[in-house]
Amino acid sequence: MPRQKINWDQYKEDIHTEGVVDKIRAKYDGFMASEYHVDGAISKVGTQNEQIAKLDVLMQYNYELWHVHYMMHLR
């Protein structure tokens, strides 16, 4: 699905803070002109190192603790 063109002039009419739309547009244009190399991130998908495994255990523990606490309040 193609992106809709941003109507920057309409934003300039609606937003009265001087220069803010131009600053946002410059950041947007810079972001859209950037190229990202994702090969490194893609190669890590589906893999798990020891640090991530430990974090996963902690997250699961915190979730279970929160869930028990929540269920106690429902009762």
MODELLER restraints for C-alpha pairs under 7 A, 6 or more apart:
rsr = mdl.restraints
at = mdl.atoms
rsr.add(forms.Gaussian(group=physical.xy_distance, feature=features.Distance(at['CA:11:A'], at['CA:21:A']), mean=6.78, stdev=0.5))
rsr.add(forms.Gaussian(group=physical.xy_distance, feature=features.Distance(at['CA:12:A'], at['CA:21:A']), mean=6.06, stdev=0.5))
